[in-house]
């Protein structure tokens, strides 16, 4: 059997397949459908300082090859999470990464401060694709200086892994990865959802109440792999790849393109055990190809041409 473990700062993950934020809830929703202990980690649904009701319906719609969502970061709030969800998560025998969302930098800091006092949380993923309230609702994630500032503020607050989840809705994602690497991020998650829209042709109105939403699922996989490849070539910290992974082949593509680990998301709504099957499939692939450590797959792409990812389509 190949070595499957992956170390990030002071946390050891048993394998390189994680459940993506928002697709496993807070963990307790999934235990009757899949065995979370066979995953490398569960990334929690986003947590904010206070409970959020999220956006009004319609806030999710299927599209060709994917799903559009505009959930609006609905969550129970950090204090209810600690009382109602974390005790159960601690018993799942897998790493727990708390995903944090906020409207201001101060809120990010406060949520991290509260969570960092707790046992049973192994790391933090910072969702920077959130509205910046003080700047009129613009996304932090499209402002390089803003996400650098968030990382700079959060880094001294924890000794646990700090992962910044980057938005693809920028020209060159590598520039944003470099910015958070310079401020002490341990890894980046690439990528969050793409902006998309669906229209009801009978009413001639947008289907989502918010008009646009985040596109996930198989349709975005080629874009996500390209973003991972771009990012992995630009930074020395690990890249955690996600976006449209539904099977082992998909996950292997991300690893070969440069991802050190992967997150499985939208497919969990179809098959909650998909991540477990993918982790097993990676093991089988390594056995069949005589690979003794999954790390040997990471960044093993034979690009051949040497043309940079940002120039190849110009």
Kinemage of the C-alpha trace (Angstrom):
@kinemage 1
@onewidth
@group {chain A} dominant
@subgroup {mainchain}
@vectorlist {calphas} color= white
{ca unk a 1} P 0.000 0.000 0.000
{ca unk a 2} L 1.235 3.460 -0.875
{ca unk a 3} L 1.791 6.085 1.810
{ca unk a 4} L -1.270 8.307 1.701
{ca unk a 5} L -0.702 10.726 4.583
{ca unk a 6} L -0.263 14.452 4.119
{ca unk a 7} L 1.215 16.844 6.669
{ca unk a 8} L 0.337 20.517 6.875
{ca unk a 9} L 2.100 22.492 9.590
{ca unk a 10} L 1.415 20.499 12.781
{ca unk a 11} L -1.494 18.430 11.435
{ca unk a 12} L -1.210 14.974 9.884
{ca unk a 13} L -4.030 13.948 7.535
{ca unk a 14} L -4.491 10.209 6.991
{ca unk a 15} L -5.080 10.716 3.270
{ca unk a 16} L -5.346 13.508 0.715
{ca unk a 17} L -9.111 13.465 0.101
{ca unk a 18} L -11.212 15.953 2.080
{ca unk a 19} L -14.943 16.697 2.125
{ca unk a 20} L -15.423 20.241 0.861
{ca unk a 21} L -17.125 22.946 2.883
{ca unk a 22} L -20.899 23.054 2.647
{ca unk a 23} L -21.272 19.556 1.208
{ca unk a 24} L -20.964 17.493 4.412
{ca unk a 25} L -22.814 19.987 6.607
{ca unk a 26} L -21.266 19.873 10.060
{ca unk a 27} L -20.523 16.160 9.811
{ca unk a 28} L -23.369 14.756 11.886
{ca unk a 29} L -25.723 14.852 8.889
{ca unk a 30} L -23.620 12.320 6.996
{ca unk a 31} L -22.827 9.522 9.455
{ca unk a 32} L -25.728 7.303 8.405
{ca unk a 33} L -24.701 7.588 4.742
{ca unk a 34} L -20.897 7.356 4.775
{ca unk a 35} L -17.949 6.761 7.100
{ca unk a 36} L -16.137 10.103 7.570
{ca unk a 37} L -13.235 8.374 9.349
{ca unk a 38} L -12.020 7.155 5.954
{ca unk a 39} L -11.513 10.697 4.704
{ca unk a 40} L -8.461 12.836 5.304
{ca unk a 41} L -10.584 15.665 6.716
{ca unk a 42} L -14.008 17.228 6.896
{ca unk a 43} L -14.170 20.912 6.080
{ca unk a 44} L -17.152 22.327 7.945
{ca unk a 45} L -19.904 24.440 6.523
{ca unk a 46} L -18.886 28.100 6.745
{ca unk a 47} L -19.072 29.597 10.221
{ca unk a 48} L -19.765 33.241 10.978
{ca unk a 49} L -19.834 35.055 14.295
{ca unk a 50} L -23.634 35.154 14.466
{ca unk a 51} L -26.214 32.850 12.854
{ca unk a 52} L -27.113 33.690 9.265
{ca unk a 53} L -30.416 32.822 7.620
{ca unk a 54} L -28.876 33.106 4.172
{ca unk a 55} L -30.589 34.199 0.984
{ca unk a 56} L -34.288 33.639 0.255
{ca unk a 57} L -35.309 30.861 -2.146
{ca unk a 58} L -34.787 30.020 -4.903
{ca unk a 59} L -31.157 29.609 -3.889
{ca unk a 60} L -30.043 26.428 -5.621
{ca unk a 61} L -30.647 25.197 -9.158
{ca unk a 62} L -29.235 22.371 -11.259
{ca unk a 63} L -27.556 23.290 -14.532
{ca unk a 64} L -25.974 21.255 -17.309
{ca unk a 65} L -23.033 19.542 -15.641
{ca unk a 66} L -23.296 21.433 -12.398
{ca unk a 67} L -25.166 23.283 -9.693
{ca unk a 68} L -25.702 26.997 -9.134
{ca unk a 69} L -26.075 28.025 -5.519
{ca unk a 70} L -26.711 31.250 -3.712
{ca unk a 71} L -27.112 29.917 -0.191
{ca unk a 72} L -25.812 33.135 1.311
{ca unk a 73} L -23.551 31.462 3.891
{ca unk a 74} L -26.507 30.281 5.968
{ca unk a 75} L -25.138 28.794 9.175
{ca unk a 76} L -25.853 28.352 12.871
{ca unk a 77} L -23.100 30.681 14.072
{ca unk a 78} L -19.860 29.847 15.820
{ca unk a 79} L -21.257 29.579 19.366
{ca unk a 80} L -24.003 27.113 18.412
{ca unk a 81} L -21.430 25.169 16.416
{ca unk a 82} L -19.281 24.731 19.517
{ca unk a 83} L -22.232 23.580 21.625
{ca unk a 84} L -24.180 21.472 19.122
{ca unk a 85} L -21.789 20.220 16.444
{ca unk a 86} L -18.160 20.130 17.561
{ca unk a 87} L -18.644 17.430 20.250
{ca unk a 88} L -19.895 15.016 17.595
{ca unk a 89} L -17.209 16.019 15.099
{ca unk a 90} L -14.550 15.166 17.684
{ca unk a 91} L -15.742 11.545 17.663
{ca unk a 92} L -15.450 11.021 13.903
{ca unk a 93} L -11.794 9.959 13.866
{ca unk a 94} L -10.776 12.324 11.103
{ca unk a 95} L -9.308 15.814 10.934
{ca unk a 96} L -11.681 18.762 11.242
{ca unk a 97} L -11.022 21.966 9.333
{ca unk a 98} L -13.271 24.849 10.330
{ca unk a 99} L -14.274 27.053 7.408
{ca unk a 100} L -14.681 30.692 8.458
{ca unk a 101} L -16.718 33.344 6.646
{ca unk a 102} L -17.144 36.965 7.655
{ca unk a 103} L -18.180 40.406 6.516
{ca unk a 104} L -15.241 42.286 8.012
{ca unk a 105} L -11.633 41.533 8.918
{ca unk a 106} L -12.460 42.018 12.592
{ca unk a 107} L -15.175 39.359 12.343
{ca unk a 108} L -12.735 36.890 10.779
{ca unk a 109} L -10.392 37.528 13.695
{ca unk a 110} L -13.097 37.108 16.322
{ca unk a 111} L -14.387 33.820 14.892
{ca unk a 112} L -10.848 32.450 14.674
{ca unk a 113} L -10.118 33.555 18.241
{ca unk a 114} L -13.193 31.694 19.515
{ca unk a 115} L -12.445 28.527 17.551
{ca unk a 116} L -8.733 28.437 18.299
{ca unk a 117} L -9.471 27.966 21.994
{ca unk a 118} L -11.178 24.635 21.246
{ca unk a 119} L -9.853 21.090 21.122
{ca unk a 120} L -10.905 18.980 18.150
{ca unk a 121} L -10.299 21.574 15.447
{ca unk a 122} L -7.215 20.756 13.397
{ca unk a 123} L -7.038 23.727 11.064
{ca unk a 124} L -8.851 26.627 9.460
{ca unk a 125} L -9.972 27.376 5.918
{ca unk a 126} L -10.713 31.040 5.343
{ca unk a 127} L -13.464 31.753 2.835
{ca unk a 128} L -12.513 35.119 1.351
{ca unk a 129} L -15.253 35.091 -1.278
{ca unk a 130} L -17.504 37.003 1.087
{ca unk a 131} L -18.927 40.523 0.936
{ca unk a 132} L -16.716 43.174 2.470
{ca unk a 133} L -19.332 45.149 4.385
{ca unk a 134} L -17.131 48.173 5.013
{ca unk a 135} L -16.262 48.432 1.333
{ca unk a 136} L -19.826 48.330 0.094
{ca unk a 137} L -20.319 44.622 -0.447
{ca unk a 138} L -17.345 43.890 -2.689
{ca unk a 139} L -15.797 40.441 -2.365
{ca unk a 140} L -12.616 40.234 -0.308
{ca unk a 141} L -11.430 37.513 -2.631
{ca unk a 142} L -11.060 39.793 -5.664
{ca unk a 143} L -8.939 42.324 -3.747
{ca unk a 144} L -5.341 41.124 -3.411
{ca unk a 145} L -4.471 43.678 -0.733
{ca unk a 146} L -7.558 42.714 1.282
{ca unk a 147} L -6.838 38.991 1.403
{ca unk a 148} L -3.196 39.703 2.214
{ca unk a 149} L -4.399 41.845 5.123
{ca unk a 150} L -6.778 39.123 6.334
{ca unk a 151} L -3.960 36.568 6.259
{ca unk a 152} L -1.575 38.960 8.017
{ca unk a 153} L -4.096 39.530 10.791
{ca unk a 154} L -5.033 35.870 11.249
{ca unk a 155} L -1.602 34.251 11.065
{ca unk a 156} L -0.375 35.280 14.549
{ca unk a 157} L -3.659 34.137 16.092
{ca unk a 158} L -3.187 30.395 15.583
{ca unk a 159} L -0.480 27.764 15.420
{ca unk a 160} L -2.793 25.466 13.472
{ca unk a 161} L -2.848 25.226 9.670
{ca unk a 162} L -4.245 28.326 7.983
{ca unk a 163} L -5.671 27.703 4.505
{ca unk a 164} L -6.976 30.525 2.313
{ca unk a 165} L -9.732 29.538 -0.120
{ca unk a 166} L -9.270 31.537 -3.317
{ca unk a 167} L -11.883 32.670 -5.800
{ca unk a 168} L -11.350 31.946 -9.513
{ca unk a 169} L -13.180 35.133 -10.453
{ca unk a 170} L -9.939 37.050 -10.993
{ca unk a 171} L -7.551 37.416 -13.926
{ca unk a 172} L -4.539 35.593 -12.432
{ca unk a 173} L -5.164 33.503 -9.341
{ca unk a 174} L -1.420 32.949 -8.827
{ca unk a 175} L -0.971 36.582 -7.817
{ca unk a 176} L -3.457 36.103 -4.991
{ca unk a 177} L -1.782 32.876 -3.910
{ca unk a 178} L 1.583 34.633 -3.739
{ca unk a 179} L 0.045 37.416 -1.665
{ca unk a 180} L -1.270 35.080 1.049
{ca unk a 181} L 1.862 32.923 0.959
{ca unk a 182} L 3.916 36.029 1.736
{ca unk a 183} L 1.742 36.673 4.790
{ca unk a 184} L 2.156 33.173 6.242
{ca unk a 185} L -0.665 31.054 4.834
{ca unk a 186} L 0.117 27.337 5.095
{ca unk a 187} L -1.863 26.396 1.976
{ca unk a 188} L -4.428 27.659 -0.501
{ca unk a 189} L -7.643 25.978 -1.631
{ca unk a 190} L -8.128 26.356 -5.392
{ca unk a 191} L -10.798 26.990 -6.377
{ca unk a 192} L -14.094 28.355 -5.078
{ca unk a 193} L -17.140 28.561 -7.341
{ca unk a 194} L -17.429 30.501 -10.595
{ca unk a 195} L -20.047 33.200 -11.030
{ca unk a 196} L -22.999 31.881 -13.032
{ca unk a 197} L -26.638 32.551 -13.827
{ca unk a 198} L -29.768 30.694 -14.944
{ca unk a 199} L -32.890 32.162 -16.582
{ca unk a 200} L -36.490 30.900 -16.598
{ca unk a 201} L -37.447 31.326 -20.254
{ca unk a 202} L -41.172 31.217 -19.478
{ca unk a 203} L -41.151 34.088 -17.007
{ca unk a 204} L -38.001 35.709 -18.436
{ca unk a 205} L -36.721 36.106 -14.925
{ca unk a 206} L -33.570 34.831 -13.218
{ca unk a 207} L -34.158 31.562 -11.396
{ca unk a 208} L -32.011 32.437 -8.379
{ca unk a 209} L -33.410 35.086 -6.056
{ca unk a 210} L -30.022 36.803 -6.123
{ca unk a 211} L -29.830 36.628 -9.959
{ca unk a 212} L -26.310 35.163 -9.981
{ca unk a 213} L -24.727 32.435 -7.882
{ca unk a 214} L -21.740 30.143 -7.595
{ca unk a 215} L -21.319 27.388 -10.186
{ca unk a 216} L -19.857 24.075 -9.006
{ca unk a 217} L -19.800 20.514 -10.310
{ca unk a 218} L -18.218 18.701 -13.278
{ca unk a 219} L -18.671 21.649 -15.647
{ca unk a 220} L -15.946 23.644 -13.886
{ca unk a 221} L -13.313 20.881 -13.597
{ca unk a 222} L -11.108 21.891 -16.571
{ca unk a 223} L -10.980 25.460 -15.285
{ca unk a 224} L -10.171 24.304 -11.762
{ca unk a 225} L -7.315 22.085 -12.953
{ca unk a 226} L -5.837 24.971 -14.929
{ca unk a 227} L -6.077 27.228 -11.855
{ca unk a 228} L -4.368 24.571 -9.713
{ca unk a 229} L -1.594 24.196 -12.286
{ca unk a 230} L -1.088 27.962 -12.433
{ca unk a 231} L -1.038 28.287 -8.659
{ca unk a 232} L 1.221 25.317 -7.940
{ca unk a 233} L 3.852 26.737 -10.300
{ca unk a 234} L 3.737 30.102 -8.532
{ca unk a 235} L 3.965 29.207 -4.820
{ca unk a 236} L 5.873 26.826 -2.560
{ca unk a 237} L 3.016 26.190 -0.132
{ca unk a 238} L 0.636 23.287 -0.831
{ca unk a 239} L -2.340 23.759 -3.111
{ca unk a 240} L -5.549 21.940 -2.212
{ca unk a 241} L -7.494 21.378 -5.410
{ca unk a 242} L -11.256 21.324 -5.828
{ca unk a 243} L -13.840 21.945 -8.482
{ca unk a 244} L -15.870 19.286 -10.251
{ca unk a 245} L -14.195 16.172 -8.840
{ca unk a 246} L -16.584 13.207 -9.077
{ca unk a 247} L -14.295 10.175 -9.406
{ca unk a 248} L -10.751 8.887 -8.960
{ca unk a 249} L -9.569 9.978 -12.405
{ca unk a 250} L -10.674 13.536 -11.673
{ca unk a 251} L -8.772 13.572 -8.388
{ca unk a 252} L -5.647 12.136 -10.032
{ca unk a 253} L -5.742 14.911 -12.634
{ca unk a 254} L -5.626 17.495 -9.864
{ca unk a 255} L -2.769 15.749 -8.056
{ca unk a 256} L -0.707 15.377 -11.223
{ca unk a 257} L -1.345 19.037 -12.091
{ca unk a 258} L 0.116 20.090 -8.733
{ca unk a 259} L -2.482 19.711 -5.990
{ca unk a 260} L -1.123 18.236 -2.755
{ca unk a 261} L -4.643 17.223 -1.686
{ca unk a 262} L -8.158 17.460 -3.074
{ca unk a 263} L -11.592 18.355 -1.789
{ca unk a 264} L -14.708 16.548 -3.000
{ca unk a 265} L -17.801 18.730 -3.023
{ca unk a 266} L -20.912 18.776 -5.190
{ca unk a 267} L -20.798 15.036 -5.919
{ca unk a 268} L -21.502 14.421 -2.209
{ca unk a 269} L -25.107 15.442 -2.877
{ca unk a 270} L -25.349 12.558 -5.343
{ca unk a 271} L -23.155 10.048 -3.507
{ca unk a 272} L -22.062 10.903 0.049
{ca unk a 273} L -19.459 8.133 -0.088
{ca unk a 274} L -17.793 9.520 -3.230
{ca unk a 275} L -14.767 10.831 -1.337
{ca unk a 276} L -14.165 7.461 0.272
{ca unk a 277} L -14.347 5.727 -3.110
{ca unk a 278} L -11.909 8.273 -4.529
{ca unk a 279} L -9.435 7.767 -1.666
{ca unk a 280} L -9.584 4.003 -2.250
{ca unk a 281} L -9.206 4.532 -5.976
{ca unk a 282} L -6.052 6.599 -5.527
{ca unk a 283} L -4.591 3.749 -3.467
{ca unk a 284} L -5.396 1.253 -6.221
{ca unk a 285} L -3.858 3.492 -8.874
{ca unk a 286} L -0.639 3.756 -6.867
{ca unk a 287} L -0.510 -0.021 -6.391
{ca unk a 288} L -1.101 -0.654 -10.086
{ca unk a 289} L 1.609 1.818 -11.103
{ca unk a 290} L 4.186 0.872 -8.480
{ca unk a 291} L 3.961 4.216 -6.679
{ca unk a 292} L 4.950 3.941 -3.015
{ca unk a 293} L 3.813 7.412 -1.908
{ca unk a 294} L 0.957 9.544 -3.219
{ca unk a 295} L 3.310 12.517 -2.845
{ca unk a 296} L 5.141 11.255 -5.937
{ca unk a 297} L 2.063 12.015 -7.997
{ca unk a 298} L 1.881 15.638 -6.898
{ca unk a 299} L 3.053 17.933 -9.675
{ca unk a 300} L 4.219 15.013 -11.818
{ca unk a 301} L 2.714 16.450 -15.003
{ca unk a 302} L 4.885 16.173 -18.121
{ca unk a 303} L 3.845 19.484 -19.681
{ca unk a 304} L 6.146 19.047 -22.686
{ca unk a 305} L 5.725 22.423 -24.379
{ca unk a 306} L 6.824 24.651 -21.516
{ca unk a 307} L 4.167 27.228 -22.478
{ca unk a 308} L 2.874 28.968 -19.356
{ca unk a 309} L -0.700 28.389 -18.331
{ca unk a 310} L -1.521 32.115 -18.387
{ca unk a 311} L -0.153 32.592 -21.912
{ca unk a 312} L -1.243 29.403 -23.640
{ca unk a 313} L -4.679 30.730 -24.582
{ca unk a 314} L -3.708 34.279 -25.502
